Amino acid sequence: MISATPAAVLFDMDGTLVDTEPYWMQAETELVGEYGGRWTHDDALTLVGSGLWESAKVFQQHGVELDADTIVATLTRRVQQQLEVQGVPWRPGAKELLADIREHGVKTALVTMSVQGMAEQVVAGIPFPAFDALITGDRVARPKPFPDAYLDAARVLDVAPGDCVAIEDSMNGLASAVAAGTVAIGVPHMIPLPESEEHTLWPTLQGRRFADLVDLFQERAA
């Protein structure tokens, strides 16, 4: 009897694959400060996993006198500049897990609320063909926690959402992955994640391999 395996593995980017949340927080603090406001670490944590255009409304409420598109473009540009100068900061075990998945010939997608250009910049720094598809925040109808991004990923990869494993670090991301019907894994980073029967929590991706995803997939299917 052939064991069931995931048809695809879907990765969130910021905070899951790469540790770019501090880059975002620095960009946010600078932007709000330029308009005379104060942006705290706790303020930044409230936006982890949120869509950029939804986040733009919060910055406007904090006194940033720019339209939403300009806010998104400004923050993204500043994060990309940090990536250029400081490099791509990988989350523990993420690149190794991704490489093992690819070695097994399994489809993958990057599912992020960051824009296409930034996703492409991160992917360009991966020393192997990492993703079959990029689903980005500027190309989806609705941001996480809506299921659109993960449903789009499954459609582009031509697989059923229920045959996918999704890996996330935020509640919005997990809610999106669960709503889409994937087998969802939460890997807490900047914010704690609650226990739930709807998803599985792993404290880290360090030491994880594709075989662990297969075991979880079969366990959840059962």
VENJONOR-V679149 format. One record per pair of residues at least 4 apart in sequence whose ideal C-beta (glycine too) atoms are under 6 Angstrom apart, sorted by the first residue. I is the first residue (numbers start at 1). GAP is how many residues later the second one is. D is the distance in Angstrom with one decimal. If there is no record, write none. Layout:
<<I GAP D> <I GAP D>>
//
This chain:
<<4 214 5.8> <5 209 5.1> <6 159 4.6> <6 207 5.9> <6 211 4.9> <7 152 4.0> <7 156 3.9> <8 99 4.0> <8 149 5.0> <8 151 4.9> <8 156 4.7> <9 92 5.2> <9 99 5.3> <9 156 5.0> <10 99 5.0> <10 101 5.0> <10 143 5.1> <10 154 5.4> <10 156 4.4> <11 6 5.1> <11 99 5.6> <11 156 5.3> <12 4 3.9> <12 156 4.6> <12 161 5.0> <13 4 5.0> <13 97 5.6> <13 99 3.7> <13 101 6.0> <14 6 4.7> <15 6 4.9> <15 154 4.0> <15 174 4.7> <16 151 5.7> <16 152 5.9> <16 153 4.4> <17 77 4.9> <18 70 5.5> <18 71 6.0> <18 72 5.8> <18 104 5.8> <19 70 4.2> <19 72 5.3> <21 169 5.1> <23 56 4.6> <23 59 4.4> <24 55 5.7> <25 19 4.3> <27 48 4.8> <27 51 3.9> <27 52 5.4> <28 11 5.5> <28 16 5.7> <29 10 4.6> <32 5 4.2> <32 7 3.9> <32 30 5.1> <35 28 4.6> <35 29 5.0> <37 25 4.6> <37 26 4.4> <39 4 5.1> <45 146 5.7> <47 8 4.8> <48 122 5.0> <48 142 5.2> <48 143 5.6> <49 121 2.7> <49 123 3.6> <49 124 4.9> <50 4 5.2> <50 5 4.9> <50 122 6.0> <51 62 4.9> <51 86 5.6> <51 92 2.5> <52 20 4.5> <52 85 5.3> <53 15 5.3> <54 89 5.9> <56 12 3.9> <56 15 4.1> <56 16 5.7> <59 5 4.2> <59 12 5.4> <60 4 5.6> <66 4 4.2> <66 5 5.0> <76 39 5.5> <76 42 5.6> <80 38 5.6> <80 41 5.9> <82 4 5.4> <83 38 6.0> <88 34 5.8> <88 37 4.5> <90 4 5.5> <90 5 5.0> <92 112 5.5> <92 114 4.3> <93 4 5.7> <93 112 3.6> <93 113 3.7> <93 115 5.7> <94 111 5.1> <97 108 5.2> <97 111 5.1> <98 32 5.8> <100 109 4.8> <100 110 4.8> <101 5 5.0> <101 109 5.0> <104 106 4.9> <107 25 5.0> <107 50 4.9> <108 23 5.1> <108 24 5.9> <109 22 5.9> <109 24 4.2> <109 26 5.9> <109 44 4.1> <109 48 5.9> <110 9 5.8> <110 21 4.9> <110 24 5.0> <111 24 4.6> <111 38 5.0> <111 39 5.9> <111 42 5.0> <112 7 5.5> <112 24 5.8> <113 24 3.7> <113 30 5.4> <113 31 5.9> <114 4 4.5> <114 5 5.7> <114 23 5.9> <115 21 5.7> <115 23 4.5> <116 20 4.5> <116 22 5.9> <119 15 5.0> <119 17 5.1> <123 7 5.9> <126 4 4.3> <133 23 4.5> <133 24 5.9> <135 14 5.1> <135 17 5.0> <135 18 4.7> <140 8 4.8> <140 9 4.9> <141 7 5.1> <142 4 3.8> <142 6 4.7> <144 28 4.4> <144 29 5.3> <144 32 3.8> <145 27 4.4> <145 30 3.6> <145 31 5.0> <147 4 5.2> <147 29 5.5> <147 32 3.8> <147 33 3.8> <150 16 5.9> <150 26 5.7> <150 27 5.4> <150 30 3.6> <150 32 5.8> <151 29 5.0> <154 5 5.4> <154 7 4.3> <154 10 5.7> <159 4 5.2> <161 19 4.8> <161 20 4.2> <161 21 5.4> <162 19 4.8> <164 18 4.5> <165 18 4.8> <165 48 5.2> <165 52 6.0> <166 11 3.7> <166 16 4.1> <166 18 5.0> <167 18 4.9> <168 5 3.4> <168 6 4.9> <168 9 5.7> <168 18 5.7> <169 18 5.4> <169 20 4.5> <174 10 5.4> <174 12 5.0> <174 25 5.2> <177 5 4.8> <177 7 3.9> <178 6 5.0> <178 20 4.8> <178 21 5.9> <183 34 5.6> <183 37 4.8> <184 15 4.1> <185 15 5.2> <185 17 5.7> <186 7 4.3> <186 13 5.3> <186 15 4.9> <187 15 5.3> <187 18 5.9> <188 4 5.5> <188 5 4.6> <193 8 5.9> <200 16 6.0> <208 4 4.8>>
//
